[in-house]
Amino acid sequence: MITLSQRLKRKTQSDEATTSRVSIRDRLLVKEAQEMAQLLPSCCSIYYPNENDLSKFTLTVTPTEGYWEGGIFKFEITVTDEYNMVPPIVKCITKLWHPNITENGEVCLSLLRRHSVDGMGWSPIRRLNDVVWGLHALFTDLLNFEDPLNVEAADMYRLSKEDFKMKVMEYVANYAKE
């Protein structure tokens, strides 16, 4: 029979494990925030709504070339207590027309998956800087029309690049300007 003291002891051990994991995350975040500041692509910026909480920040990407040039795209990034064993949660808060980002803000990027078919998914050796550069690359060289999350956008691109470009420009004008 489990006694009350045994239950309390188990709960305390469980709480200590959670606290230990959070402190590991927080130590990693301090180090990685400094690294991101030094290695940030020139067309990106990071904003922390609460400077005492490095686990929630906004990444702004302002592409200087390609279909989305001139747009300002914001991503909310949340680093959970389980970081670095699990990837951060990323949501695009700017509405855009993109084959790898839905209009609701879901993002298709291999390194944000715990298990990916291509072997490029999240692993504990990945860093937040990888996420930043991956999101930046979705507007340039990682653009993927073959494995889209927004199938309608990818189909439009395949059928008419000009129509696709016009729709992207419309979204940029309506949703991605300050």
C-alpha positions as CSV (number, residue, x, y, z in Angstrom):
1,M,0.0,0.0,0.0
2,I,1.3,3.5,-0.9
3,T,1.3,5.9,2.0
4,L,0.8,9.6,1.9
5,S,4.5,10.2,2.6
6,Q,5.5,8.0,-0.4
7,R,3.1,9.9,-2.7
8,L,4.5,13.2,-1.5
9,K,8.0,12.0,-2.1
10,R,7.2,10.8,-5.6
11,K,5.5,14.2,-6.4
12,T,8.6,16.1,-5.1
13,Q,10.9,14.0,-7.3
14,S,8.6,14.6,-10.3
15,D,8.6,18.3,-9.6
16,E,12.4,18.4,-9.2
17,A,12.7,16.6,-12.6
18,T,10.4,19.2,-14.2
19,T,12.3,22.1,-12.6
20,S,15.6,20.6,-13.6
21,R,14.4,20.3,-17.2
22,V,13.2,23.9,-17.3
23,S,16.5,25.2,-15.9
24,I,18.3,23.3,-18.6
25,R,16.1,24.9,-21.2
26,D,16.6,28.4,-19.6
27,R,20.4,27.9,-19.6
28,L,20.3,26.9,-23.2
29,L,18.1,29.8,-24.1
30,V,20.5,32.4,-22.6
31,K,23.3,30.9,-24.7
32,E,21.3,30.5,-27.9
33,A,19.7,34.0,-27.6
34,Q,23.2,35.5,-27.7
35,E,24.2,33.3,-30.6
36,M,21.1,34.2,-32.6
37,A,21.8,37.9,-32.0
38,Q,25.3,37.5,-33.5
39,L,24.3,35.2,-36.5
40,L,20.9,36.6,-37.4
41,P,20.3,37.1,-41.2
42,S,20.4,40.7,-42.2
43,C,16.7,40.6,-43.2
44,C,15.5,39.2,-39.8
45,S,14.9,40.6,-36.4
46,I,13.9,39.2,-33.1
47,Y,11.6,40.8,-30.5
48,Y,11.1,39.5,-26.9
49,P,7.8,40.7,-25.5
50,N,9.1,40.0,-22.0
51,E,12.9,40.4,-21.8
52,N,12.9,38.1,-18.7
53,D,11.3,35.2,-20.7
54,L,13.5,34.0,-23.6
55,S,11.1,31.1,-24.3
56,K,8.7,33.3,-26.3
57,F,9.7,35.6,-29.1
58,T,8.7,37.0,-32.4
59,L,10.9,36.6,-35.5
60,T,10.4,39.1,-38.3
61,V,11.5,38.1,-41.8
62,T,11.7,40.8,-44.5
63,P,12.7,39.1,-47.7
64,T,15.0,41.2,-50.0
65,E,14.4,39.0,-53.1
66,G,12.0,36.6,-54.5
67,Y,8.2,36.5,-54.6
68,W,7.7,37.9,-51.1
69,E,10.2,40.8,-51.5
70,G,9.1,43.8,-49.6
71,G,6.8,41.9,-47.2
72,I,7.1,41.8,-43.5
73,F,6.4,38.4,-42.1
74,K,6.1,37.6,-38.3
75,F,6.5,34.2,-36.7
76,E,5.7,33.5,-33.0
77,I,8.2,31.1,-31.6
78,T,7.5,29.3,-28.3
79,V,10.2,27.1,-26.7
80,T,8.5,24.5,-24.5
81,D,9.9,23.1,-21.2
82,E,11.0,20.0,-23.1
83,Y,13.4,21.9,-25.3
84,N,15.9,20.8,-26.7
85,M,14.5,17.3,-26.9
86,V,11.5,18.7,-28.8
87,P,11.4,21.5,-31.4
88,P,10.0,24.9,-30.6
89,I,6.4,25.7,-31.7
90,V,6.3,28.0,-34.6
91,K,3.3,29.9,-36.0
92,C,3.3,32.5,-38.8
93,I,1.1,35.4,-37.6
94,T,1.2,37.2,-40.9
95,K,-1.3,35.9,-43.5
96,L,0.5,35.0,-46.7
97,W,0.2,32.9,-49.8
98,H,2.9,30.3,-49.6
99,P,3.2,26.6,-50.5
100,N,4.8,25.7,-47.1
101,I,2.8,28.0,-44.8
102,T,-1.0,27.9,-44.5
103,E,-3.2,30.9,-44.3
104,N,-3.8,29.9,-40.6
105,G,0.0,30.1,-39.9
106,E,1.0,26.4,-39.8
107,V,4.6,26.0,-41.0
108,C,6.0,23.0,-43.0
109,L,9.7,22.9,-42.3
110,S,11.4,19.5,-41.8
111,L,13.5,20.6,-38.8
112,L,10.3,21.5,-36.9
113,R,9.2,17.8,-37.0
114,R,10.2,15.4,-34.4
115,H,10.3,12.6,-36.9
116,S,10.7,13.5,-40.6
117,V,10.9,11.2,-43.6
118,D,13.9,13.0,-45.0
119,G,16.0,12.6,-41.9
120,M,16.3,16.3,-41.5
121,G,13.9,16.5,-38.5
122,W,14.5,17.9,-35.0
123,S,17.3,16.4,-32.9
124,P,18.8,17.7,-29.6
125,I,21.8,19.0,-31.5
126,R,19.7,21.5,-33.4
127,R,19.5,25.1,-32.1
128,L,17.1,28.0,-32.4
129,N,19.5,29.6,-34.9
130,D,18.7,26.6,-37.2
131,V,15.0,27.4,-36.9
132,V,15.6,31.1,-37.7
133,W,17.7,30.3,-40.8
134,G,15.2,27.7,-41.9
135,L,12.3,30.1,-41.7
136,H,14.3,32.7,-43.5
137,A,15.1,30.1,-46.2
138,L,11.4,29.4,-46.8
139,F,11.3,32.6,-48.7
140,T,14.3,31.7,-50.9
141,D,16.1,28.4,-51.4
142,L,14.0,26.1,-49.2
143,L,10.8,27.0,-51.0
144,N,9.2,23.6,-51.8
145,F,6.4,23.2,-54.3
146,E,6.7,19.4,-54.4
147,D,5.7,18.6,-50.8
148,P,3.4,21.6,-50.0
149,L,1.3,22.2,-46.9
150,N,-0.8,24.7,-48.8
151,V,-1.6,22.5,-51.8
152,E,-3.7,25.2,-53.5
153,A,-0.8,27.6,-53.5
154,A,1.5,24.9,-55.0
155,D,-1.0,24.0,-57.6
156,M,-1.5,27.6,-58.6
157,Y,2.3,27.9,-59.0
158,R,2.4,24.8,-61.2
159,L,-0.5,26.0,-63.4
160,S,0.4,29.7,-63.7
161,K,3.5,31.2,-62.2
162,E,2.1,34.6,-63.1
163,D,-1.2,34.1,-61.3
164,F,0.8,32.8,-58.3
165,K,3.0,35.9,-58.3
166,M,0.0,38.2,-58.5
167,K,-1.7,36.4,-55.6
168,V,1.5,36.7,-53.5
169,M,1.8,40.4,-54.3
170,E,-1.9,40.9,-53.3
171,Y,-1.3,39.2,-49.9
172,V,1.9,41.1,-49.4
173,A,0.1,44.4,-50.1
174,N,-2.9,43.5,-47.9
175,Y,-1.3,41.7,-45.0
176,A,2.5,42.0,-44.9
177,K,3.1,45.7,-44.6
178,E,3.6,47.7,-41.4
